[in-house]
Amino acid sequence: RGRLDVTERHLRLVASQKTASLIHWCCKVPARLSRASEEEIRAWGQFGEHLGIGFQFLDDCIDLDPESGKPWAQDIREGQMNFVLH
């Protein structure tokens, strides 16, 4: 928060460690429970990771839509850089 010199790599790392890690887990566990191969489990985990980063990007876009129902420009008001502001 409060930093404007944030890189896209950093934003991806943050998204990966929060939203994407949760979705990664949610995609990987059913594959493991269904006794999928390690390659399939890994692929589902990667899918979840990408989906989570995409979700975070979309959530950042919605943050700037005054009609979204979310508090408008919350990231800006909190001094937090996001994918759209970057």
C-alpha positions, 0 to 999 in steps of 0.5 A: 500500500502507498507504493506506485513503483509496483511491477506487474510481476509483483502484482502477479505474485500477490494475486498468486499468493492470495486469490490464485492459491485458493482457486488452485487448491479448489481445482487440484483437490477434486482431481487428486480425490478422483485419483487422476494422474500426477500430470492431470493434477498438475494441469488442474492446479495450473488451470486454477492458478491462471483462473485465479489471476484472471479473476483478480484482474477482473476484480480490479476492473470491477473496482473502477465501475461505479455501478458494480455494487462494490465500493468505487475505487477502493484500491485507489482510496486505500493507496493500493496499486492493482492490475488496472492502475498499473 
